[in-house]
Structure formats: C-alpha cells, structure tokens
Amino acid sequence: MINSVAMRQIPMRLWIWAVLSGALQVLPFPIAGPTPLWRTMVCWFALTPLLAALVSQNAVRQPLRIRDGALLGYCAGFIWYLGNCYWIFRTMHYYGGISEPASAGILALFCLYLGLYHALFGALVVAILRRFGRTQALLLTPFVWVAVELARSRITGFPWDLLGTAQVDNLLLTRLAPIAGVYGISFVIAAVNTLWLAKFTLRQRRHTRTFLIAACAAVVVFYIVALRRVTRPIREGTQATATLLQENLEVGEASQYAGPPLSEQRELQQFSELSLSPPLSYCAGIPELPSTKCINVISSISADSFTNSAAANLIVWPEAPNNFIESAPAVRGAVSALARQANAPVIIGDVRYRTDPSVPGGYDSAHYNSASFFRPDGSSAGRYDKMHLVPFGEYVPYKKLFFFAGDLLGDAGDFSAGSQRSVFRSDGHTVGVFICYESVFPDEIRRFVGRGADVLVNISDDGWYVDTSAAWEHLNMVRMRAIENHRWILRATNTGVTAAIDPYGRVVRSAPRHQRTALRVGFDYEQDTTFYTAHGDWFAYLCSLVTAAAFGLSFNRHRPLKHNPAAPGD
C-alpha cells in the first residue's frame, strides 16, 4: 500500500498526472467495438503525463527516489489495467458463477498484480534519471518501455494490448512490424511521447534542441523512404477460398445470443450443412435466430472477387464449448464425410483425451484443447494440442492457493498443455493453426510460419467476453500477427469476430457477431519470410540489453547525481 510519508513527498500534481496517463492509455484500444481514428491518436501523448511526473521533483525540490517512480508508475498501471481489462469482472461473474464482490476483488487483484510492470517502468526511468540526468533518461525511455513489455510477455505471459497494437490500422507505421514486430511500433510511440517533454528538458540548450529536431526529421524521412523500398506493394485479389463456421454455441449460463440447444448429432448435421452451403450474403445467418447488424468491413479492398458457389479450399470450425471429442466415432465420421463431400481439408476445434490402455476405459485424466485436421479424402492428418493455456481459465496455476478461480470454466479448467507445434500439409500447402489466447504471443505465432505455414488459421471462442471490448482487442492482436509474418489469417470463432485478415492486417470480410452462420472468404498462400519471422524478438531483446546496461550503470557511485533544474511543472 502507498504510505502517507511517500504521498507527502510526492506532490499531488504528480499523482494527478499518473492517473491521467493511466486513463489516456485506455483510450487507444477498443472499448465496445472497433476503435475510431481519433482515439487511436491518443497513444501519441498518453504516456507523456506519466513521464512528466517521473522527471519532476518531489515536495522538497529534489529528484524523485526510485520507489517514488515505482509508486507513480504503479498508480498509472493500475488505472490502465482496470480500464483495459474490465471484462474480467463480467467473465468471472456471469460465466464463472462468482459473486459480484468476489469478481470485483479478483479484478482488483489482477490490476494490482500486473500494475507492477508499470511500477518497474517508473522505477527504471527514475533510476536512470538519477544517474544520467533528464535528457539521457528521456532518450532511454523508449528502450525501457519495450523492455518492460517483453518482460510482461515472458514472465507472467500476459502481453495483452501491447502499446504498438493501438496502431494496427496505420499502414505506414505497421511496416515496422515485419522487421521488429509489434515492439518496434511500441518503441516509436514511446519515443514520440518523450519528445513532448524535450522543450522543457532542453530549453536551456538551444543548439541541442535544434540538433534533436533535425535528427528527428532525418529519422522520419529515412523511415518513410527506407520502408517504402523494403516493403512489397499491397496486392489485391485472392486465389483460394475458405469457409469459416461460426457456431454461436451457448457459453455458460448467461448467453442471450446463442441459438436453441441442439443434440450433438443435430449440431454436426447443421454445421456440415452450413459448411457446404454458406449463406449467400455474409451478413446472413440462420433464419431462426434474431437479425443482427453486419460488422463493417474494415478495409476498402473488394470482398466480391469470388462467389459463394465456388468450391472451398479449406473449411474451418472454431474452438467452442461443444461436446466434440476427437476420438468420438460420430464426430470423426461426420467431419470425415464433410471433407469428402466438399473435397477440401477440414479443421475443427475439439477435445482430445490421452489414451492409456492400463486405465479403465482406456483414457487417463489428461485432456487437451485441440485442433484436428482432416484431408480431402476424409482421413485424419493429425492434430495440434494447444500449448499456451489460459491461466485461471483452462488451468489454474498453484490451484490450492487460487481455489476461487477453479470454477471459471468448470470441468474445462484443468487442460494439459501440448508439447509440439504442429503444422498440416495438404495439396502442396502448409497450414498453421493456433488456438485462441495463443494469438497474443508474437514469438509463438511466428514459429508456425518458421515451420513452413503459408497460411495461418486461428480458431477461438470469444463468447466469454459477451459484448465487452475484449473480442475487439483480441481481433486487433490477431491482425498484428498477420502483419508481422506477412500471412493471411483465417479466423473462425464461436460468437465472433469471424473474419479473413490479409497480410497487411486488414479485415477483408467478417461475419455478424452472435449469429450461427458460415462465412465464405478469399485468401492466398504466401511463401516469403519476414525478418521478424526469421529472427523473432531481436529488437525487444536489444532494448532489454540497453535498459539493463543503463540500470546497472545507475549504481555507479563515482559520479555525482545529475540534476537539471528545468523540469515540467517545477
């Protein structure tokens, strides 16, 4: 907890700046639907109030202590996670069956936990400032920000809405992603945020300010010219087609959108019929369900370069809360028949139980969230078992300590993690399938492409999010994975957003949410390998190395504390 002594040493205006920064960081990301352009622009100054607080003086006109910086960062981080991940409350309460007070408590604990990353950012910036001065601290701030984002991905495994994702619709800036990943975009955004403070830090150094402005202009020109030369022109049109099924099955007990419950046999029959004969309009659904407005197509490219009567090259069924067991004869028979009738590969989300002849019934307790692949002749080509499970959803780490989260997914809360990143080959092409939450990890998705995938398939169940921002946030992160690896991503979800995403992150076609329907989409197979696909998070690790070196040198006591008396608000 923040003690009264610390609060007295940190002026109130700095707390206000930290709270303001946390609130501004929420705006560039989806709230209840696709983010309007004006909100995406907020990211260019959302960090500035926090940075202004970190480079200011305390109540006795001395540079902030490291723990003061951590407290201010912690405050901003708590506010950001509270606004960005509020949907955790609804998931816990409506679908986890947890009371409102307990759900609110879980959300608060979640924000307090992950807010520690913003605290780490604040502590590192102040530590560097106390050793090198404000100018150097601001120059190093983008490196620190990216290093902390990498830590969020690698340590706690929750890289949700990395800062660069806010610019997924910026076709010029996203040209960095195939080189440095989303972290490169985060770096640019953080750097621009620091420039707003340059006039305060450098107001007594006219020549330095002029040099900085000229250097920034040179970097912008170089960026525009160089990236235009290394980036391929956007290619319109598609050569292959896929059918993406949106099952719209009930999630938990609170779903008001799902259709009437069906038997497994009826589900398999209806889903097969939809797969073979998708609605003529991609805004159409099953007549028995209420009409829903169509999702806007985000990109301007034509979605009518093919017809729904064209034969599909691939059929995809989503991850969903169904009873499809990988080894069940009824499931295998129905999907095999569908593949033969469509003469196309079929991917379905199902559950696999590990066989063990020594156990009564032939199965042990281990089961996996899986994607099964069937060839056009109906034979099984194998499966992919989800490797990165959702903590407190598909499994509960330290379950005895966190017993209250065990009911989040009921009996589905104890999945085992897969051990091999499988890809599937058919008709001369390779398909990589990743499942739901795995899409938020850039380094993991690139490994499917590294294994030869020339198209990516994402199956997901976003029904747990209801109509909160989470479904849209998830979609944007999937779009960034398409950009980083220059691959089409075919996304089949239980309740939406089901969509085809081109290699530039543009949503070409999408289905209306909360309808049982099928979407016929065009796509292409890509064979090129981006620098990011080949080398991964090299840029983020470089930023981490620079940050570690600067932090290590901050403990050098042979030089006196540098202090620039000119600071914003002082």
C-alpha positions as CSV (number, residue, x, y, z in Angstrom):
1,M,0.0,0.0,0.0
2,I,1.1,3.6,-0.6
3,N,2.1,5.0,2.8
4,S,1.4,8.6,3.9
5,V,5.1,9.5,4.1
6,A,5.5,8.7,0.4
7,M,2.4,10.6,-0.5
8,R,3.7,13.7,1.3
9,Q,7.0,13.5,-0.6
10,I,5.3,13.2,-4.0
11,P,3.3,16.4,-4.9
12,M,-0.4,15.9,-5.6
13,R,0.1,17.2,-9.2
14,L,2.3,14.2,-9.9
15,W,-0.4,11.8,-8.7
16,I,-2.9,13.5,-10.9
17,W,-0.5,13.2,-13.9
18,A,-0.1,9.5,-13.2
19,V,-3.9,8.9,-13.0
20,L,-4.4,11.0,-16.2
21,S,-1.8,8.9,-18.0
22,G,-3.4,5.7,-17.0
23,A,-6.8,6.8,-18.2
24,L,-5.3,8.1,-21.5
25,Q,-3.6,4.7,-22.1
26,V,-7.1,3.1,-22.1
27,L,-8.5,5.2,-25.0
28,P,-6.4,4.0,-28.0
29,F,-7.7,0.5,-27.6
30,P,-11.2,-0.9,-28.3
31,I,-13.9,-0.2,-25.7
32,A,-17.1,-1.6,-27.1
33,G,-16.3,-2.0,-30.8
34,P,-13.7,-1.0,-33.4
35,T,-11.6,1.9,-32.2
36,P,-12.4,5.2,-34.0
37,L,-9.4,7.1,-35.5
38,W,-9.4,9.9,-33.0
39,R,-8.9,7.5,-30.1
40,T,-6.0,5.7,-31.8
41,M,-4.2,9.0,-31.9
42,V,-4.3,9.4,-28.1
43,C,-1.4,6.9,-27.8
44,W,0.9,9.6,-29.1
45,F,0.7,11.5,-25.9
46,A,-0.9,9.0,-23.4
47,L,2.5,8.3,-21.7
48,T,3.6,11.9,-21.5
49,P,1.8,12.9,-18.2
50,L,3.5,9.9,-16.5
51,L,6.9,10.8,-17.9
52,A,6.4,14.4,-16.9
53,A,5.7,13.1,-13.3
54,L,8.8,10.8,-13.3
55,V,11.2,13.6,-14.4
56,S,9.8,16.1,-11.9
57,Q,10.9,17.0,-8.4
58,N,9.4,15.9,-5.1
59,A,7.9,18.1,-2.4
60,V,11.4,19.2,-1.2
61,R,12.6,20.0,-4.8
62,Q,14.8,17.0,-5.1
63,P,14.7,14.4,-7.8
64,L,12.3,11.6,-7.1
65,R,13.5,8.5,-5.4
66,I,13.4,5.2,-7.2
67,R,10.5,4.0,-5.1
68,D,8.6,7.2,-5.8
69,G,8.9,6.5,-9.5
70,A,7.6,3.0,-8.9
71,L,4.6,4.3,-7.0
72,L,3.7,6.7,-9.7
73,G,4.1,4.0,-12.3
74,Y,2.1,1.6,-10.2
75,C,-0.8,4.1,-10.0
76,A,-0.9,4.6,-13.8
77,G,-0.6,0.9,-14.4
78,F,-3.5,0.0,-12.1
79,I,-5.7,2.6,-13.8
80,W,-4.8,1.3,-17.2
81,Y,-5.5,-2.4,-16.5
82,L,-8.7,-1.5,-14.7
83,G,-10.0,0.3,-17.8
84,N,-8.5,-2.1,-20.4
85,C,-9.4,-5.4,-18.7
86,Y,-12.7,-4.6,-17.0
87,W,-14.2,-7.5,-18.9
88,I,-12.6,-9.9,-16.4
89,F,-15.3,-8.9,-13.9
90,R,-18.0,-9.9,-16.3
91,T,-16.3,-13.1,-17.2
92,M,-15.8,-14.1,-13.6
93,H,-19.3,-13.1,-12.5
94,Y,-21.5,-14.2,-15.4
95,Y,-19.7,-17.2,-16.6
96,G,-17.6,-18.2,-13.6
97,G,-20.5,-18.1,-11.2
98,I,-18.6,-15.9,-8.8
99,S,-20.4,-13.3,-6.8
100,E,-20.1,-9.6,-7.8
101,P,-17.9,-8.6,-4.7
102,A,-15.6,-11.6,-5.3
103,S,-15.4,-10.8,-9.0
104,A,-14.6,-7.2,-8.3
105,G,-11.9,-8.4,-5.9
106,I,-10.4,-10.7,-8.4
107,L,-10.3,-7.8,-11.0
108,A,-8.6,-5.5,-8.4
109,L,-6.0,-8.2,-7.5
110,F,-5.4,-8.7,-11.2
111,C,-4.8,-5.0,-11.8
112,L,-2.6,-4.7,-8.7
113,Y,-0.5,-7.7,-9.9
114,L,0.0,-6.6,-13.5
115,G,0.4,-2.9,-12.5
116,L,3.8,-3.9,-11.1
117,Y,5.1,-3.7,-14.7
118,H,4.3,0.0,-14.9
119,A,5.9,0.3,-11.4
120,L,9.0,-1.4,-12.9
121,F,8.9,1.1,-15.8
122,G,8.7,4.1,-13.4
123,A,11.5,2.7,-11.1
124,L,13.8,2.2,-14.1
125,V,13.2,5.6,-15.6
126,V,13.9,7.3,-12.2
127,A,17.0,5.2,-11.6
128,I,18.4,6.2,-14.9
129,L,17.5,9.8,-14.4
130,R,19.2,10.0,-11.0
131,R,22.4,8.7,-12.6
132,F,22.5,10.3,-16.0
133,G,20.1,13.3,-15.9
134,R,16.8,14.1,-17.6
135,T,17.9,14.3,-21.2
136,Q,19.5,10.8,-21.1
137,A,16.6,9.4,-19.2
138,L,14.1,10.6,-21.8
139,L,16.3,9.3,-24.6
140,L,16.4,5.9,-23.0
141,T,12.7,5.8,-22.1
142,P,11.6,4.0,-25.3
143,F,14.1,1.3,-24.7
144,V,12.8,0.9,-21.1
145,W,9.2,0.7,-22.2
146,V,9.9,-2.0,-24.8
147,A,12.0,-4.0,-22.3
148,V,9.1,-3.9,-19.8
149,E,6.7,-5.1,-22.5
150,L,8.9,-8.0,-23.3
151,A,9.1,-8.9,-19.6
152,R,5.3,-8.8,-19.5
153,S,5.2,-11.3,-22.3
154,R,7.9,-13.6,-21.0
155,I,7.5,-13.6,-17.2
156,T,3.7,-13.5,-16.5
157,G,2.6,-14.4,-20.0
158,F,0.0,-11.7,-20.4
159,P,1.2,-9.4,-23.3
160,W,-2.4,-8.2,-23.7
161,D,-2.7,-4.9,-25.8
162,L,1.0,-4.1,-26.2
163,L,1.2,-0.4,-27.0
164,G,2.1,-0.9,-30.7
165,T,-1.2,-2.7,-31.2
166,A,-3.0,0.6,-31.0
167,Q,-1.6,1.5,-34.4
168,V,-2.7,-1.7,-36.2
169,D,-4.6,0.4,-38.7
170,N,-1.7,2.6,-39.5
171,L,-0.5,1.1,-42.8
172,L,2.7,3.2,-42.8
173,L,3.8,2.6,-39.2
174,T,2.9,-1.1,-39.3
175,R,5.6,-1.6,-42.0
176,L,7.9,-1.8,-39.0
177,A,6.2,-5.0,-37.7
178,P,7.7,-7.4,-40.3
179,I,11.1,-6.2,-39.2
180,A,10.9,-5.6,-35.4
181,G,7.5,-6.9,-34.5
182,V,4.9,-5.0,-32.6
183,Y,7.7,-4.0,-30.2
184,G,9.1,-1.7,-32.9
185,I,5.9,0.2,-33.1
186,S,5.7,0.5,-29.3
187,F,9.2,2.0,-29.4
188,V,8.2,4.7,-31.9
189,I,5.1,5.6,-29.9
190,A,7.1,5.8,-26.6
191,A,9.7,7.9,-28.4
192,V,7.1,10.4,-29.6
193,N,5.7,10.6,-26.1
194,T,9.1,11.6,-24.8
195,L,9.6,14.3,-27.4
196,W,6.7,16.3,-26.0
197,L,8.9,16.9,-22.9
198,A,12.0,17.9,-24.9
199,K,11.3,21.6,-24.8
200,F,11.2,21.5,-21.0
201,T,14.4,19.4,-20.7
202,L,16.3,21.2,-23.4
203,R,15.1,24.8,-23.0
204,Q,18.5,26.0,-21.8
205,R,20.3,24.2,-24.7
206,R,19.2,25.8,-27.9
207,H,21.8,24.0,-30.1
208,T,20.9,20.7,-28.6
209,R,17.2,21.3,-29.3
210,T,17.9,22.3,-32.9
211,F,20.1,19.2,-33.4
212,L,17.4,17.0,-31.9
213,I,14.7,18.4,-34.2
214,A,16.9,18.0,-37.2
215,A,17.7,14.4,-36.2
216,C,14.1,13.6,-35.7
217,A,13.2,15.0,-39.2
218,A,16.1,12.9,-40.7
219,V,14.8,9.8,-39.0
220,V,11.2,10.4,-40.3
221,V,12.5,10.9,-43.9
222,F,14.7,7.8,-43.6
223,Y,11.8,5.8,-42.2
224,I,9.4,6.7,-45.0
225,V,11.9,6.2,-47.8
226,A,13.5,3.1,-46.5
227,L,10.4,1.2,-45.5
228,R,8.8,2.1,-48.9
229,R,11.7,0.4,-50.6
230,V,11.8,-2.8,-48.4
231,T,8.0,-3.3,-48.4
232,R,6.2,-5.1,-51.2
233,P,3.3,-3.2,-52.8
234,I,-0.1,-4.3,-51.5
235,R,-1.5,-7.0,-53.8
236,E,-5.3,-7.1,-54.3
237,G,-7.4,-10.1,-55.1
238,T,-7.3,-13.7,-53.9
239,Q,-6.8,-17.1,-55.5
240,A,-8.2,-19.6,-52.9
241,T,-11.4,-19.7,-50.8
242,A,-12.2,-20.9,-47.3
243,T,-15.4,-21.4,-45.3
244,L,-15.3,-20.3,-41.7
245,L,-18.0,-21.6,-39.5
246,Q,-19.4,-19.5,-36.6
247,E,-21.2,-22.0,-34.3
248,N,-22.7,-19.5,-31.8
249,L,-23.0,-22.1,-29.1
250,E,-24.1,-21.1,-25.6
251,V,-21.2,-20.1,-23.3
252,G,-22.0,-20.6,-19.6
253,E,-25.5,-19.8,-18.4
254,A,-25.7,-16.1,-19.2
255,S,-25.6,-16.1,-23.0
256,Q,-28.5,-14.3,-24.6
257,Y,-27.3,-14.7,-28.1
258,A,-26.9,-18.4,-28.6
259,G,-29.4,-20.4,-30.5
260,P,-31.6,-23.1,-29.0
261,P,-29.6,-26.1,-27.7
262,L,-29.1,-29.0,-30.1
263,S,-28.1,-32.5,-29.8
264,E,-24.6,-33.5,-30.9
265,Q,-26.0,-35.2,-33.9
266,R,-28.1,-32.2,-34.9
267,E,-25.1,-29.9,-34.3
268,L,-22.9,-31.9,-36.6
269,Q,-25.6,-32.0,-39.3
270,Q,-26.3,-28.3,-39.1
271,F,-22.7,-27.3,-39.1
272,S,-21.9,-29.6,-42.0
273,E,-24.8,-28.1,-44.0
274,L,-23.6,-24.6,-43.3
275,S,-20.1,-25.5,-44.3
276,L,-21.2,-26.8,-47.6
277,S,-23.8,-24.1,-48.3
278,P,-22.9,-20.8,-46.6
279,P,-25.4,-18.0,-46.7
280,L,-25.4,-16.1,-50.0
281,S,-24.8,-12.9,-48.1
282,Y,-22.0,-12.8,-45.5
283,C,-24.4,-10.7,-43.4
284,A,-27.0,-13.6,-43.3
285,G,-27.4,-16.1,-40.5
286,I,-29.7,-19.0,-39.6
287,P,-33.3,-17.7,-40.1
288,E,-34.4,-19.0,-36.6
289,L,-32.0,-16.5,-34.9
290,P,-32.7,-12.8,-34.5
291,S,-31.2,-10.5,-37.0
292,T,-28.0,-8.7,-36.1
293,K,-26.4,-5.8,-37.9
294,C,-23.5,-6.7,-40.1
295,I,-20.0,-5.9,-38.9
296,N,-18.4,-3.2,-41.1
297,V,-15.6,-4.4,-43.4
298,I,-12.6,-2.5,-42.1
299,S,-10.6,-2.4,-45.3
300,S,-11.6,-0.9,-48.6
301,I,-10.5,-3.8,-50.8
302,S,-13.0,-5.7,-52.7
303,A,-14.6,-8.7,-51.0
304,D,-16.5,-9.8,-54.1
305,S,-13.7,-11.3,-56.2
306,F,-15.3,-14.8,-55.7
307,T,-18.8,-16.2,-55.2
308,N,-20.2,-18.4,-52.5
309,S,-20.8,-21.1,-55.1
310,A,-17.0,-21.6,-55.5
311,A,-15.6,-24.7,-54.1
312,A,-13.8,-24.1,-50.8
313,N,-10.1,-24.9,-50.5
314,L,-10.4,-25.2,-46.7
315,I,-13.2,-25.5,-44.1
316,V,-12.6,-24.3,-40.5
317,W,-14.8,-25.0,-37.4
318,P,-13.9,-22.9,-34.3
319,E,-13.0,-23.6,-30.8
320,A,-16.3,-23.7,-29.0
321,P,-17.9,-25.1,-25.8
322,N,-19.2,-28.2,-27.7
323,N,-19.0,-31.9,-26.9
324,F,-16.8,-32.8,-29.8
325,I,-14.4,-35.4,-28.6
326,E,-11.5,-36.1,-31.0
327,S,-11.9,-39.9,-30.8
328,A,-15.7,-40.0,-30.8
329,P,-16.9,-42.1,-33.8
330,A,-19.8,-39.8,-34.5
331,V,-17.6,-36.7,-34.7
332,R,-14.9,-38.3,-36.8
333,G,-17.5,-39.8,-39.1
334,A,-19.4,-36.6,-39.7
335,V,-16.2,-34.5,-40.3
336,S,-14.7,-37.1,-42.5
337,A,-17.9,-37.2,-44.6
338,L,-17.8,-33.4,-44.8
339,A,-14.2,-33.4,-46.1
340,R,-15.0,-36.0,-48.7
341,Q,-18.2,-34.2,-49.9
342,A,-16.5,-30.8,-50.0
343,N,-13.3,-32.3,-51.4
344,A,-11.4,-30.0,-49.1
345,P,-9.4,-30.2,-45.9
346,V,-11.4,-29.6,-42.7
347,I,-10.1,-28.2,-39.4
348,I,-12.3,-28.5,-36.3
349,G,-11.8,-27.5,-32.7
350,D,-12.3,-30.4,-30.3
351,V,-11.0,-32.0,-27.1
352,R,-8.5,-34.9,-27.1
353,Y,-8.2,-37.3,-24.2
354,R,-4.9,-39.1,-23.9
355,T,-5.2,-42.9,-24.3
356,D,-3.8,-45.2,-21.6
357,P,-4.6,-48.9,-22.0
358,S,-3.8,-49.6,-18.4
359,V,-6.6,-47.3,-17.2
360,P,-10.2,-48.4,-17.0
361,G,-12.0,-47.0,-20.0
362,G,-8.7,-46.6,-21.9
363,Y,-8.1,-42.9,-21.1
364,D,-6.2,-41.2,-18.3
365,S,-7.0,-37.8,-16.8
366,A,-5.0,-35.7,-19.3
367,H,-7.1,-33.9,-21.9
368,Y,-6.2,-31.2,-24.4
369,N,-7.8,-28.3,-26.2
370,S,-7.1,-29.3,-29.8
371,A,-7.5,-28.7,-33.5
372,S,-7.9,-31.8,-35.6
373,F,-7.1,-31.8,-39.4
374,F,-8.9,-34.0,-42.0
375,R,-7.6,-34.4,-45.5
376,P,-10.0,-34.0,-48.5
377,D,-10.3,-37.8,-48.7
378,G,-11.7,-37.8,-45.2
379,S,-8.6,-39.3,-43.5
380,S,-7.1,-37.8,-40.3
381,A,-3.9,-35.9,-40.8
382,G,-3.2,-35.3,-37.1
383,R,-4.0,-32.6,-34.6
384,Y,-2.5,-29.7,-32.8
385,D,-2.8,-29.5,-29.0
386,K,-2.9,-26.0,-27.6
387,M,0.5,-25.2,-26.0
388,H,-0.2,-21.9,-24.2
389,L,-3.2,-22.3,-22.0
390,V,-5.2,-19.5,-20.4
391,P,-4.2,-19.2,-16.7
392,F,-7.2,-19.3,-14.4
393,G,-9.3,-20.3,-17.4
394,E,-8.0,-23.6,-18.9
395,Y,-5.8,-24.3,-16.0
396,V,-5.2,-22.9,-12.5
397,P,-1.6,-22.4,-11.6
398,Y,-1.0,-23.1,-7.9
399,K,-4.5,-24.3,-7.7
400,K,-4.6,-24.8,-3.9
401,L,-3.8,-21.1,-3.4
402,F,-6.2,-19.9,-6.1
403,F,-9.1,-22.2,-5.4
404,F,-11.6,-19.4,-6.0
405,A,-10.7,-19.4,-9.8
406,G,-11.3,-23.1,-10.2
407,D,-14.9,-22.7,-11.3
408,L,-14.2,-20.2,-14.1
409,L,-14.6,-22.9,-16.8
410,G,-16.0,-25.6,-14.6
411,D,-14.7,-29.0,-15.6
412,A,-12.7,-27.4,-18.5
413,G,-10.4,-25.7,-16.1
414,D,-7.8,-28.5,-16.0
415,F,-6.5,-28.9,-19.5
416,S,-3.0,-30.2,-20.2
417,A,-0.6,-28.2,-22.4
418,G,0.5,-29.6,-25.8
419,S,4.2,-30.3,-26.4
420,Q,4.6,-29.8,-30.2
421,R,3.9,-27.0,-32.6
422,S,2.2,-29.0,-35.4
423,V,1.5,-27.8,-38.9
424,F,-0.6,-29.6,-41.5
425,R,0.2,-30.2,-45.2
426,S,-2.3,-30.8,-47.9
427,D,-2.3,-30.3,-51.7
428,G,1.1,-28.7,-51.7
429,H,0.3,-26.2,-49.0
430,T,1.1,-25.9,-45.3
431,V,-1.4,-24.7,-42.7
432,G,-0.5,-23.5,-39.2
433,V,-3.3,-23.5,-36.6
434,F,-3.2,-21.6,-33.3
435,I,-5.9,-21.5,-30.7
436,C,-7.5,-18.5,-29.1
437,Y,-5.2,-17.0,-26.4
438,E,-2.0,-18.1,-28.2
439,S,-2.6,-15.2,-30.7
440,V,-1.4,-12.6,-28.2
441,F,2.2,-14.0,-28.2
442,P,4.1,-12.7,-31.3
443,D,7.1,-15.0,-30.9
444,E,4.9,-18.1,-30.7
445,I,2.9,-17.4,-33.9
446,R,6.0,-16.7,-36.0
447,R,7.2,-20.3,-35.2
448,F,4.3,-21.8,-37.2
449,V,5.4,-19.8,-40.2
450,G,9.0,-20.8,-39.5
451,R,7.8,-24.4,-39.9
452,G,6.6,-23.7,-43.4
453,A,3.0,-22.4,-42.9
454,D,1.9,-20.4,-45.9
455,V,-1.5,-19.6,-44.3
456,L,-2.5,-19.3,-40.7
457,V,-5.7,-20.4,-39.1
458,N,-6.9,-19.0,-35.7
459,I,-9.8,-20.8,-34.0
460,S,-11.2,-19.1,-31.0
461,D,-14.1,-18.9,-28.5
462,D,-14.6,-15.2,-27.6
463,G,-18.1,-15.9,-26.3
464,W,-16.7,-15.5,-22.7
465,Y,-16.3,-11.7,-23.4
466,V,-20.0,-11.0,-24.2
467,D,-20.1,-7.5,-25.8
468,T,-17.2,-6.0,-24.0
469,S,-14.0,-4.7,-25.6
470,A,-12.1,-7.9,-25.3
471,A,-13.4,-9.5,-28.5
472,W,-12.2,-6.5,-30.5
473,E,-8.9,-6.2,-28.6
474,H,-8.3,-9.9,-29.4
475,L,-9.1,-9.3,-33.1
476,N,-6.5,-6.5,-33.3
477,M,-3.8,-8.6,-31.8
478,V,-4.5,-11.3,-34.4
479,R,-4.3,-8.7,-37.1
480,M,-0.9,-7.7,-35.9
481,R,0.3,-11.3,-36.1
482,A,-0.7,-11.3,-39.8
483,I,1.4,-8.2,-40.4
484,E,4.4,-9.4,-38.5
485,N,4.6,-12.6,-40.6
486,H,3.0,-11.4,-43.9
487,R,0.4,-14.2,-43.8
488,W,-3.3,-14.4,-44.4
489,I,-5.1,-15.4,-41.2
490,L,-8.4,-17.2,-41.4
491,R,-10.2,-16.6,-38.1
492,A,-13.2,-18.9,-37.1
493,T,-14.8,-18.0,-33.8
494,N,-17.7,-19.3,-31.8
495,T,-19.6,-16.0,-31.5
496,G,-17.4,-13.6,-33.5
497,V,-15.4,-11.8,-34.7
498,T,-15.1,-14.4,-37.5
499,A,-13.0,-12.9,-40.3
500,A,-10.4,-13.1,-43.1
501,I,-7.4,-11.0,-42.4
502,D,-4.9,-10.2,-45.2
503,P,-1.1,-10.0,-44.7
504,Y,-1.4,-6.2,-44.1
505,G,-3.7,-6.7,-41.1
506,R,-6.8,-5.6,-43.0
507,V,-10.1,-7.3,-42.3
508,V,-11.3,-8.3,-45.7
509,R,-14.6,-10.0,-44.8
510,S,-16.3,-10.6,-41.4
511,A,-19.5,-12.2,-40.2
512,P,-22.0,-10.6,-37.9
513,R,-21.5,-11.4,-34.3
514,H,-23.8,-13.6,-32.2
515,Q,-25.3,-15.5,-35.2
516,R,-24.9,-19.1,-36.2
517,T,-23.6,-18.7,-39.8
518,A,-20.8,-19.5,-42.1
519,L,-18.5,-17.1,-43.9
520,R,-17.0,-17.8,-47.4
521,V,-13.8,-15.8,-47.8
522,G,-11.0,-15.4,-50.2
523,F,-7.3,-15.8,-49.3
524,D,-3.9,-16.5,-50.7
525,Y,-0.9,-18.7,-49.8
526,E,2.3,-16.7,-49.1
527,Q,5.8,-18.1,-49.2
528,D,8.0,-15.2,-48.2
529,T,9.7,-15.0,-44.8
530,T,9.8,-11.7,-43.0
531,F,12.8,-10.6,-40.9
532,Y,10.7,-10.8,-37.8
533,T,9.6,-14.4,-38.6
534,A,13.2,-15.4,-39.1
535,H,14.7,-13.6,-36.1
536,G,11.8,-13.1,-33.6
537,D,12.0,-10.6,-30.8
538,W,15.6,-9.4,-31.5
539,F,14.6,-5.8,-31.2
540,A,12.9,-6.2,-27.9
541,Y,15.9,-8.1,-26.5
542,L,18.2,-5.3,-27.8
543,C,16.1,-2.8,-25.9
544,S,16.3,-5.0,-22.8
545,L,20.1,-5.1,-23.1
546,V,20.3,-1.3,-23.4
547,T,18.0,-1.0,-20.4
548,A,19.9,-3.5,-18.3
549,A,23.2,-1.7,-19.0
550,A,21.8,1.7,-18.2
551,F,20.3,0.4,-15.0
552,G,23.5,-1.3,-14.0
553,L,25.5,1.8,-14.5
554,S,23.0,3.8,-12.4
555,F,24.5,2.1,-9.4
556,N,27.9,3.6,-10.1
557,R,28.6,5.9,-7.2
558,H,31.7,7.5,-8.6
559,R,29.8,10.2,-10.4
560,P,27.5,12.7,-8.6
561,L,23.8,12.8,-9.2
562,K,23.0,14.8,-12.3
563,H,20.1,17.2,-11.9
564,N,18.6,19.6,-14.5
565,P,16.6,22.2,-12.6
566,A,14.4,22.8,-15.6
567,A,11.5,20.3,-15.4
568,P,7.9,20.4,-16.4
569,G,5.7,21.8,-13.6
570,D,8.7,22.9,-11.5
